[in-house]
Amino acid sequence: MAGEAPAPKYTVPGMTGAQGGEVIALLRGRLHALNDLALTLKHIHWNVVGPHFIAVHEMLDPQVDSVREMIDKTAERISTLGGSPPGTPGVLVAERGWEDYAVGRAESIEHLGALDLVYTGIIEDHRKAVRATDEPDPITQDLLIEQLRELELFQWFVRAHLESAGGTLSTAGADTERDAAERAARQAKKQP
């Protein structure tokens, strides 16, 4: 899991070394999640097929660019707090608490169903991080809130493809990416 880094030798004024170390550990997890999200978005971008290919393909590149900017700001915050941001794939894989994205070449709606679950996981964990940084570091909290704004917007873009006119998500109740992809595909086949 994330957070195996040594305590920083210094941190920002107004925070103790222990507080800085806790926030760095938390940000390492967010950094890994964002790096993984950027790679997952590009994977989908390259592997999406079907009648809505171009809409999804072109929707994802701005999301990748934005997530890459989030990655950079998160890494810079880790450095500012006196930590060393891990940027190698080996560290990401060793410290993450999730498996690789489960869908390969697939229809647009299948990828969007799976991506909805990916965004849900990242957003839920970002919200936990926001709560955890309330007292020790409102600057990091502000960074995470700013990121949440965009992540939630991107999930809305995805969900617009998965929502019925009555407001029901085709991915409701799915607990794996493959399940979400299958539910989205089944629902799409039911619609005229």
VOFI-20860 format. One record per residue: residue in one letter; x, y, z of N, C-alpha, C, CB in turn. Coordinates in Angstrom, 2 decimals. Glycine has a CB too. Layout:
% residues N
 residuo     npx     npy     npz    capx    capy    capz     cpx     cpy     cpz    cbpx    cbpy    cbpz
       a       X       Y       Z       X       Y       Z       X       Y       Z       X       Y       Z
...
This chain:
% residues 192
 residuo     npx     npy     npz    capx    capy    capz     cpx     cpy     cpz    cbpx    cbpy    cbpz
       m    0.82   -1.19    0.00    0.00    0.00    0.00    0.87    1.26    0.00   -0.94    0.00    1.21
       a    0.24    2.37   -0.33    0.95    3.64   -0.40    1.43    4.06    0.98    0.08    4.73   -1.00
       g    2.45    4.90    1.00    2.89    5.52    2.23    4.07    4.86    2.88    1.78    5.53    3.17
       e    4.87    4.13    2.17    6.01    3.43    2.75    7.28    4.30    2.73    6.27    2.14    1.99
       a    7.13    5.57    2.45    8.29    6.46    2.38    8.75    6.86    3.78    7.96    7.71    1.55
       p   10.05    7.15    3.93   10.53    7.62    5.23    9.97    9.00    5.54   12.08    7.65    5.26
       a    9.93    9.35    6.84    9.47   10.67    7.25   10.39   11.73    6.65    9.42   10.80    8.80
       p    9.83   12.88    6.29   10.67   13.93    5.71   11.60   14.54    6.76    9.79   15.03    5.09
       k   12.74   15.02    6.31   13.70   15.69    7.21   13.22   17.11    7.54   15.11   15.74    6.57
       y   12.34   17.65    6.69   11.74   18.96    6.92   10.36   18.95    6.26   12.64   20.13    6.35
       t    9.54   19.93    6.62    8.26   20.10    5.95    7.94   21.59    5.93    7.12   19.28    6.65
       v    6.76   21.96    5.54    6.40   23.37    5.44    6.22   23.97    6.83    5.11   23.55    4.61
       p    6.47   25.27    6.98    6.26   25.92    8.28    4.81   25.76    8.75    6.63   27.42    8.20
       g    4.67   25.53   10.05    3.34   25.38   10.62    2.86   23.95   10.73    2.37   26.15    9.82
       m    3.62   23.03   10.18    3.29   21.60   10.28    4.45   20.88   10.94    2.98   20.99    8.87
       t    4.15   19.86   11.72    5.21   19.05   12.29    5.72   18.07   11.23    4.72   18.29   13.55
       g    6.88   17.50   11.50    7.41   16.49   10.58    6.48   15.30   10.45    8.78   16.03   11.05
       a    5.87   14.92   11.57    4.93   13.79   11.54    3.71   14.12   10.68    4.49   13.43   12.97
       q    3.19   15.34   10.82    2.05   15.75   10.00    2.43   15.77    8.52    1.52   17.14   10.43
       g    3.60   16.33    8.23    4.06   16.35    6.84    4.19   14.94    6.29    5.40   17.08    6.74
       g    4.74   14.03    7.09    4.89   12.64    6.66    3.56   11.98    6.38    5.64   11.86    7.70
       e    2.55   12.25    7.22    1.22   11.68    7.01    0.60   12.19    5.71    0.30   12.00    8.20
       v    0.74   13.49    5.46    0.16   14.06    4.24    0.92   13.55    3.01    0.19   15.61    4.29
       i    2.22   13.43    3.11    3.01   12.88    2.00    2.55   11.46    1.69    4.53   12.88    2.33
       a    2.36   10.64    2.71    1.90    9.26    2.50    0.54    9.24    1.81    1.82    8.51    3.84
       l   -0.35   10.11    2.25   -1.67   10.21    1.64   -1.55   10.63    0.17   -2.55   11.21    2.42
       l   -0.69   11.62   -0.09   -0.53   12.11   -1.47    0.14   11.08   -2.38    0.30   13.39   -1.46
       r    0.99   10.23   -1.83    1.58    9.16   -2.63    0.47    8.28   -3.21    2.57    8.30   -1.77
       g   -0.50    7.94   -2.38   -1.63    7.14   -2.86   -2.42    7.85   -3.93   -2.55    6.80   -1.71
       r   -2.63    9.14   -3.76   -3.36    9.92   -4.77   -2.53   10.03   -6.05   -3.70   11.33   -4.24
       l   -1.22   10.20   -5.91   -0.33   10.26   -7.08   -0.40    8.95   -7.87    1.12   10.54   -6.65
       h   -0.35    7.83   -7.17   -0.44    6.53   -7.86   -1.79    6.39   -8.57   -0.25    5.37   -6.86
       a   -2.86    6.79   -7.89   -4.19    6.66   -8.49   -4.31    7.54   -9.74   -5.28    7.05   -7.47
       l   -3.77    8.75   -9.68   -3.85    9.64  -10.84   -2.97    9.16  -11.98   -3.45   11.06  -10.44
       n   -1.77    8.68  -11.68   -0.92    8.11  -12.74   -1.62    6.93  -13.40    0.44    7.67  -12.16
       d   -2.22    6.07  -12.59   -2.94    4.92  -13.12   -4.13    5.37  -13.97   -3.42    4.02  -11.97
       l   -4.84    6.40  -13.51   -5.98    6.92  -14.27   -5.53    7.45  -15.63   -6.70    8.02  -13.49
       a   -4.44    8.20  -15.68   -3.96    8.73  -16.96   -3.64    7.60  -17.93   -2.71    9.62  -16.75
       l   -2.98    6.56  -17.42   -2.66    5.41  -18.27   -3.92    4.67  -18.71   -1.72    4.44  -17.53
       t   -4.87    4.53  -17.80   -6.13    3.85  -18.13   -6.90    4.63  -19.19   -6.99    3.68  -16.86
       l   -6.96    5.94  -19.05   -7.65    6.76  -20.05   -7.01    6.61  -21.43   -7.64    8.24  -19.64
       k   -5.68    6.58  -21.49   -5.01    6.38  -22.79   -5.28    4.96  -23.31   -3.49    6.62  -22.66
       h   -5.29    3.97  -22.43   -5.60    2.60  -22.83   -6.99    2.55  -23.48   -5.54    1.64  -21.60
       i   -7.95    3.18  -22.85   -9.31    3.21  -23.41   -9.30    3.95  -24.74  -10.31    3.87  -22.43
       h   -8.63    5.07  -24.79   -8.52    5.89  -26.00   -8.01    5.04  -27.18   -7.56    7.09  -25.76
       w   -7.06    4.16  -26.91   -6.48    3.33  -27.97   -7.29    2.08  -28.27   -5.09    2.92  -27.58
       n   -8.16    1.65  -27.36   -8.84    0.37  -27.51  -10.35    0.46  -27.65   -8.53   -0.48  -26.35
       v  -10.88    1.66  -27.78  -12.32    1.83  -27.93  -12.70    1.60  -29.40  -12.77    3.25  -27.45
       v  -13.80    0.91  -29.62  -14.31    0.65  -30.97  -15.82    0.83  -30.97  -13.93   -0.79  -31.46
       g  -16.40    0.80  -32.15  -17.85    0.85  -32.26  -18.36    2.16  -32.81  -18.48    0.60  -30.93
       p  -19.68    2.27  -32.91  -20.29    3.43  -33.57  -20.03    4.76  -32.87  -21.75    3.22  -33.67
       h  -19.72    4.74  -31.58  -19.47    5.98  -30.85  -17.97    6.19  -30.61  -20.23    5.99  -29.51
       f  -17.17    5.49  -31.39  -15.71    5.54  -31.23  -15.18    6.98  -31.17  -15.04    4.81  -32.39
       i  -15.48    7.77  -32.16  -14.84    9.08  -32.26  -15.25    9.99  -31.11  -15.19    9.75  -33.60
       a  -16.50    9.92  -30.69  -16.96   10.76  -29.57  -16.19   10.42  -28.30  -18.49   10.58  -29.35
       v  -16.05    9.14  -28.01  -15.35    8.72  -26.80  -13.85    8.96  -26.95  -15.63    7.24  -26.49
       h  -13.30    8.60  -28.10  -11.88    8.79  -28.37  -11.48   10.25  -28.14  -11.55    8.36  -29.82
       e  -12.25   11.17  -28.68  -11.92   12.59  -28.56  -12.28   13.17  -27.19  -12.63   13.38  -29.64
       m  -13.23   12.57  -26.48  -13.57   13.04  -25.14  -12.44   12.76  -24.16  -14.87   12.37  -24.66
       l  -11.67   11.70  -24.41  -10.68   11.26  -23.43   -9.38   12.06  -23.42  -10.37    9.83  -23.67
       d   -8.93   12.55  -24.55   -7.65   13.27  -24.57   -7.61   14.50  -23.64   -7.34   13.71  -25.98
       p   -8.65   15.34  -23.62   -8.61   16.45  -22.66   -8.61   15.97  -21.21   -9.81   17.37  -22.90
       q   -9.26   14.85  -20.95   -9.24   14.29  -19.60   -7.82   13.84  -19.24  -10.23   13.11  -19.48
       v   -7.14   13.19  -20.18   -5.76   12.77  -19.95   -4.89   13.98  -19.64   -5.20   12.00  -21.18
       d   -5.01   15.03  -20.44   -4.21   16.23  -20.23   -4.46   16.83  -18.85   -4.51   17.26  -21.31
       s   -5.71   16.89  -18.46   -6.05   17.44  -17.15   -5.53   16.57  -16.02   -7.56   17.60  -17.03
       v   -5.66   15.26  -16.15   -5.17   14.35  -15.11   -3.64   14.43  -15.02   -5.62   12.88  -15.40
       r   -2.97   14.57  -16.15   -1.51   14.73  -16.11   -1.10   15.99  -15.36   -0.93   14.77  -17.54
       e   -1.89   17.05  -15.51   -1.62   18.28  -14.75   -1.84   18.04  -13.25   -2.53   19.44  -15.26
       m   -2.88   17.28  -12.91   -3.12   16.92  -11.51   -1.95   16.14  -10.94   -4.43   16.11  -11.37
       i   -1.41   15.23  -11.74   -0.26   14.42  -11.33    0.91   15.33  -10.99    0.14   13.42  -12.45
       d    1.20   16.27  -11.87    2.32   17.18  -11.67    2.14   18.01  -10.40    2.49   18.10  -12.88
       k    0.94   18.54  -10.19    0.69   19.36   -9.00    0.77   18.51   -7.72   -0.69   20.03   -9.09
       t    0.31   17.27   -7.79    0.38   16.39   -6.63    1.84   16.07   -6.30   -0.41   15.08   -6.89
       a    2.62   15.76   -7.32    4.04   15.46   -7.11    4.77   16.69   -6.55    4.70   15.00   -8.42
       e    4.45   17.86   -7.07    5.09   19.07   -6.57    4.70   19.36   -5.12    4.71   20.26   -7.46
       r    3.48   19.01   -4.75    3.07   19.22   -3.35    3.84   18.26   -2.44    1.54   19.01   -3.19
       i    4.04   17.03   -2.88    4.84   16.08   -2.10    6.24   16.65   -1.88    4.92   14.70   -2.82
       s    6.84   17.18   -2.93    8.17   17.78   -2.81    8.16   18.98   -1.88    8.70   18.19   -4.19
       t    7.16   19.82   -2.00    7.05   20.99   -1.15    6.99   20.61    0.33    5.81   21.81   -1.53
       l    6.33   19.49    0.61    6.20   19.01    1.99    7.46   18.31    2.49    5.02   18.07    2.10
       g    8.48   18.19    1.62    9.74   17.57    2.02    9.87   16.11    1.63    9.90   17.69    3.48
       g    8.95   15.63    0.83    8.99   14.24    0.39    9.59   14.08   -0.99    7.61   13.65    0.40
       s    9.67   12.87   -1.43   10.17   12.54   -2.76    9.06   11.82   -3.52   11.46   11.66   -2.68
       p    8.49   12.47   -4.54    7.37   11.85   -5.25    7.83   10.67   -6.10    6.68   12.89   -6.14
       p    7.21    9.51   -5.90    7.58    8.33   -6.69    6.93    8.40   -8.07    7.16    7.04   -5.96
       g    7.74    8.28   -9.11    7.19    8.39  -10.45    7.45    7.18  -11.32    7.75    9.58  -11.11
       t    7.92    6.10  -10.74    8.24    4.92  -11.55    7.10    3.91  -11.51    9.54    4.27  -11.07
       p    6.91    3.17  -12.60    5.83    2.18  -12.63    5.96    1.11  -11.56    5.78    1.53  -13.99
       g    7.19    0.71  -11.25    7.38   -0.33  -10.25    6.85    0.06   -8.88    8.83   -0.68  -10.15
       v    7.09    1.31   -8.49    6.60    1.79   -7.20    5.08    1.86   -7.23    7.21    3.17   -6.86
       l    4.52    2.36   -8.32    3.07    2.44   -8.45    2.45    1.06   -8.26    2.68    3.04   -9.83
       v    2.96    0.08   -8.98    2.40   -1.28   -8.91    2.60   -1.87   -7.52    3.06   -2.18   -9.97
       a    3.76   -1.66   -6.91    4.04   -2.23   -5.59    3.17   -1.61   -4.50    5.51   -2.03   -5.24
       e    2.83   -0.34   -4.64    2.11    0.35   -3.57    0.61    0.48   -3.80    2.69    1.70   -3.39
       r    0.13    0.22   -4.98   -1.30    0.40   -5.23   -2.12   -0.70   -4.56   -1.59    0.42   -6.73
       g   -3.39   -0.41   -4.37   -4.28   -1.38   -3.75   -5.36   -1.87   -4.69   -4.92   -0.79   -2.53
       w   -5.11   -1.85   -5.98   -6.09   -2.27   -6.99   -5.38   -2.99   -8.11   -6.88   -1.05   -7.54
       e   -6.15   -3.67   -8.92   -5.63   -4.41  -10.07   -5.66   -3.51  -11.30   -6.45   -5.71  -10.33
       d   -4.98   -3.96  -12.37   -5.02   -3.23  -13.64   -6.45   -3.16  -14.17   -4.10   -3.91  -14.67
       y   -6.69   -2.17  -14.99   -7.96   -2.01  -15.69   -8.26   -3.31  -16.43   -7.92   -0.79  -16.68
       a   -9.50   -3.76  -16.35   -9.84   -5.12  -16.77  -10.38   -5.27  -18.19  -10.83   -5.66  -15.84
       v  -10.57   -4.18  -18.92  -11.20   -4.27  -20.23  -10.17   -3.95  -21.32  -12.42   -3.32  -20.33
       g  -10.09   -4.82  -22.33   -9.20   -4.58  -23.47   -9.95   -3.89  -24.59   -8.58   -5.91  -23.97
       r   -9.77   -4.35  -25.81  -10.47   -3.79  -26.96  -11.97   -4.07  -26.79   -9.93   -4.40  -28.32
       a  -12.79   -3.01  -26.81  -14.21   -3.20  -26.55  -15.02   -2.02  -27.10  -14.47   -3.35  -25.03
       e  -16.32   -2.23  -27.16  -17.25   -1.19  -27.60  -17.17    0.02  -26.65  -18.70   -1.74  -27.67
       s  -17.49    1.16  -27.20  -17.46    2.41  -26.42  -18.24    2.30  -25.13  -18.02    3.55  -27.25
       i  -19.47    1.78  -25.20  -20.33    1.74  -24.03  -19.75    0.83  -22.95  -21.72    1.27  -24.42
       e  -19.05   -0.23  -23.34  -18.42   -1.12  -22.36  -17.30   -0.39  -21.62  -17.87   -2.38  -23.05
       h  -16.47    0.31  -22.36  -15.39    1.08  -21.72  -15.96    2.17  -20.81  -14.47    1.71  -22.77
       l  -17.01    2.83  -21.25  -17.60    3.89  -20.42  -18.18    3.31  -19.14  -18.69    4.64  -21.20
       g  -18.80    2.13  -19.22  -19.31    1.48  -18.02  -18.19    1.17  -17.04  -20.04    0.20  -18.37
       a  -17.11    0.61  -17.53  -15.96    0.29  -16.67  -15.32    1.57  -16.14  -14.92   -0.54  -17.44
       l  -15.19    2.58  -16.98  -14.58    3.84  -16.58  -15.40    4.53  -15.48  -14.42    4.77  -17.79
       d  -16.70    4.38  -15.52  -17.54    4.93  -14.46  -17.10    4.38  -13.10  -19.02    4.60  -14.72
       l  -16.83    3.08  -13.03  -16.38    2.48  -11.77  -14.98    2.97  -11.38  -16.37    0.95  -11.89
       v  -14.11    3.16  -12.37  -12.77    3.68  -12.09  -12.89    5.07  -11.47  -11.91    3.74  -13.39
       y  -13.70    5.93  -12.08  -13.87    7.28  -11.54  -14.49    7.23  -10.14  -14.75    8.12  -12.48
       t  -15.45    6.35   -9.93  -16.06    6.24   -8.60  -15.01    5.94   -7.54  -17.14    5.15   -8.59
       g  -14.13    5.00   -7.80  -13.09    4.64   -6.84  -12.14    5.79   -6.56  -12.31    3.46   -7.35
       i  -11.72    6.47   -7.61  -10.79    7.59   -7.43  -11.46    8.74   -6.69  -10.28    8.08   -8.79
       i  -12.69    9.04   -7.04  -13.40   10.14   -6.38  -13.64    9.82   -4.91  -14.74   10.41   -7.10
       e  -14.06    8.60   -4.61  -14.28    8.22   -3.20  -12.99    8.37   -2.40  -14.81    6.77   -3.11
       d  -11.87    7.90   -2.95  -10.60    8.00   -2.23  -10.11    9.45   -2.13   -9.54    7.16   -2.93
       h  -10.35   10.25   -3.14  -10.00   11.67   -3.06  -10.82   12.35   -1.95  -10.24   12.38   -4.44
       r  -12.09   12.01   -1.84  -12.93   12.60   -0.80  -12.42   12.21    0.59  -14.39   12.16   -0.97
       k  -11.98   10.97    0.77  -11.39   10.55    2.04  -10.14   11.38    2.33  -11.04    9.03    2.01
       a   -9.34   11.61    1.31   -8.11   12.39    1.48   -8.44   13.84    1.83   -7.27   12.35    0.19
       v   -9.50   14.38    1.25   -9.93   15.75    1.59  -10.27   15.82    3.08  -11.16   16.17    0.74
       r  -11.02   14.85    3.56  -11.38   14.85    4.99  -10.14   14.70    5.87  -12.38   13.72    5.29
       a   -9.20   13.87    5.45   -8.00   13.60    6.25   -7.06   14.80    6.31   -7.26   12.40    5.69
       t   -7.14   15.70    5.36   -6.22   16.85    5.32   -6.85   18.12    5.88   -5.76   17.09    3.90
       d   -8.07   18.04    6.36   -8.78   19.22    6.85   -7.98   19.97    7.91  -10.14   18.81    7.42
       e   -7.53   19.28    8.93   -6.82   19.92   10.02   -5.34   20.14    9.74   -6.97   19.10   11.26
       p   -4.59   19.11    9.34   -3.14   19.36    9.26   -2.71   20.22    8.08   -2.43   18.07    9.20
       d   -3.46   20.20    6.95   -2.92   20.86    5.76   -4.02   21.34    4.81   -1.98   19.91    5.02
       p   -4.60   22.51    5.08   -5.64   23.01    4.20   -5.15   23.32    2.78   -6.25   24.25    4.79
       i   -3.85   23.50    2.60   -3.32   23.76    1.25   -3.45   22.49    0.40   -1.82   24.22    1.32
       t   -3.06   21.36    0.97   -3.24   20.09    0.26   -4.72   19.81    0.07   -2.57   18.93    1.03
       q   -5.52   20.10    1.08   -6.95   19.89    0.96   -7.52   20.69   -0.22   -7.67   20.28    2.26
       d   -7.08   21.93   -0.35   -7.53   22.78   -1.46   -7.14   22.17   -2.81   -6.95   24.20   -1.32
       l   -5.93   21.66   -2.90   -5.47   21.00   -4.13   -6.37   19.82   -4.47   -4.00   20.52   -3.98
       l   -6.68   19.00   -3.47   -7.52   17.82   -3.70   -8.94   18.21   -4.08   -7.53   16.93   -2.46
       i   -9.46   19.26   -3.46  -10.81   19.73   -3.81  -10.85   20.21   -5.25  -11.26   20.86   -2.85
       e   -9.82   20.95   -5.66   -9.73   21.42   -7.04   -9.73   20.23   -8.01   -8.45   22.28   -7.24
       q   -8.98   19.19   -7.67   -8.93   18.00   -8.50  -10.28   17.29   -8.53   -7.85   17.05   -8.00
       l  -10.94   17.23   -7.39  -12.26   16.58   -7.33  -13.25   17.25   -8.27  -12.79   16.62   -5.90
       r  -13.20   18.57   -8.34  -14.11   19.30   -9.22  -14.02   18.75  -10.65  -13.79   20.82   -9.21
       e  -12.80   18.59  -11.12  -12.61   18.09  -12.48  -12.93   16.61  -12.60  -11.18   18.34  -12.94
       l  -12.50   15.81  -11.63  -12.77   14.38  -11.68  -14.27   14.09  -11.70  -12.12   13.67  -10.50
       e  -15.02   14.81  -10.88  -16.47   14.63  -10.86  -17.11   15.08  -12.17  -17.08   15.39   -9.69
       l  -16.59   16.14  -12.76  -17.08   16.59  -14.06  -16.82   15.52  -15.13  -16.41   17.93  -14.46
       f  -15.62   14.96  -15.12  -15.30   13.92  -16.09  -16.19   12.69  -15.92  -13.82   13.51  -15.97
       q  -16.49   12.34  -14.67  -17.38   11.21  -14.45  -18.78   11.54  -14.97  -17.44   10.83  -12.96
       w  -19.21   12.76  -14.83  -20.50   13.16  -15.37  -20.52   12.99  -16.89  -20.82   14.62  -14.98
       f  -19.43   13.39  -17.56  -19.34   13.20  -19.01  -19.52   11.73  -19.37  -17.99   13.73  -19.55
       v  -18.88   10.86  -18.61  -18.98    9.41  -18.85  -20.40    8.94  -18.56  -17.96    8.64  -17.96
       r  -20.93    9.36  -17.44  -22.26    8.90  -17.02  -23.37    9.37  -17.96  -22.55    9.37  -15.62
       a  -23.16   10.47  -18.65  -24.17   10.94  -19.60  -24.45    9.88  -20.66  -23.72   12.26  -20.26
       h  -23.47    9.05  -20.95  -23.64    7.96  -21.93  -24.31    6.74  -21.32  -22.29    7.57  -22.50
       l  -24.33    6.67  -19.99  -24.81    5.49  -19.27  -26.16    5.69  -18.61  -23.81    5.08  -18.24
       e  -26.66    6.91  -18.64  -27.88    7.26  -17.91  -29.10    7.18  -18.82  -27.77    8.66  -17.31
       s  -30.18    6.63  -18.27  -31.44    6.62  -19.01  -32.13    7.97  -18.84  -32.37    5.45  -18.52
       a  -33.16    8.21  -19.64  -33.91    9.45  -19.52  -34.55    9.58  -18.14  -34.99    9.53  -20.61
       g  -34.80    8.46  -17.49  -35.37    8.46  -16.16  -34.36    8.66  -15.05  -36.10    7.19  -15.93
       g  -33.07    8.77  -15.40  -32.04    9.04  -14.41  -31.38    7.82  -13.82  -32.61    9.84  -13.33
       t  -31.58    6.65  -14.41  -30.97    5.43  -13.90  -29.67    5.15  -14.64  -31.94    4.22  -14.03
       l  -28.63    4.81  -13.88  -27.35    4.45  -14.49  -27.35    2.97  -14.84  -26.18    4.78  -13.55
       s  -26.90    2.64  -16.02  -26.83    1.24  -16.43  -25.82    0.46  -15.60  -26.48    1.13  -17.91
       t  -24.89    1.16  -14.96  -23.85    0.51  -14.17  -24.24    0.35  -12.69  -22.56    1.30  -14.26
       a  -25.43    0.77  -12.33  -25.86    0.71  -10.93  -25.73   -0.72  -10.40  -27.33    1.21  -10.78
       g  -25.09   -0.84   -9.25  -24.93   -2.14   -8.61  -23.73   -2.94   -9.06  -26.13   -2.93   -8.83
       a  -23.02   -2.48  -10.08  -21.84   -3.21  -10.56  -20.71   -3.07   -9.56  -21.39   -2.68  -11.96
       d  -19.98   -4.17   -9.35  -18.88   -4.09   -8.39  -17.52   -4.41   -9.01  -19.13   -5.03   -7.25
       t  -17.50   -4.71  -10.29  -16.23   -4.87  -11.00  -16.32   -4.13  -12.32  -15.89   -6.39  -11.22
       e  -15.16   -3.83  -12.88  -15.14   -3.14  -14.18  -15.81   -3.99  -15.26  -13.70   -2.81  -14.59
       r  -15.54   -5.28  -15.27  -16.16   -6.16  -16.27  -17.68   -6.21  -16.11  -15.58   -7.57  -16.17
       d  -18.14   -6.26  -14.86  -19.58   -6.25  -14.59  -20.20   -4.95  -15.08  -19.85   -6.44  -13.08
       a  -19.56   -3.84  -14.79  -20.07   -2.54  -15.24  -20.11   -2.47  -16.77  -19.20   -1.39  -14.68
       a  -19.07   -2.98  -17.42  -19.02   -2.99  -18.88  -20.16   -3.83  -19.45  -17.66   -3.53  -19.38
       e  -20.39   -4.99  -18.86  -21.46   -5.88  -19.34  -22.84   -5.26  -19.12  -21.38   -7.24  -18.64
       r  -23.05   -4.65  -17.96  -24.34   -4.01  -17.68  -24.60   -2.87  -18.66  -24.37   -3.48  -16.24
       a  -23.58   -2.07  -18.93  -23.74   -0.96  -19.87  -24.06   -1.48  -21.26  -22.45   -0.09  -19.91
       a  -23.39   -2.54  -21.69  -23.65   -3.12  -23.01  -25.06   -3.70  -23.11  -22.61   -4.22  -23.33
       r  -25.49   -4.40  -22.06  -26.87   -4.96  -22.06  -27.90   -3.87  -22.16  -27.12   -5.80  -20.79
       q  -27.74   -2.81  -21.39  -28.69   -1.71  -21.41  -28.71   -1.04  -22.77  -28.37   -0.71  -20.32
       a  -27.56   -0.86  -23.38  -27.48   -0.21  -24.70  -28.21   -1.04  -25.76  -26.01    0.01  -25.11
       k  -28.16   -2.35  -25.64  -28.85   -3.22  -26.61  -30.35   -3.15  -26.44  -28.38   -4.66  -26.45
       k  -30.84   -2.83  -25.26  -32.28   -2.73  -25.01  -32.87   -1.47  -25.61  -32.56   -2.77  -23.52
       q  -32.05   -0.42  -25.73  -32.55    0.87  -26.24  -32.58    0.84  -27.76  -31.68    2.04  -25.75
       p  -33.62    1.47  -28.32  -33.74    1.48  -29.80  -32.68    2.32  -30.47  -35.09    1.99  -30.21
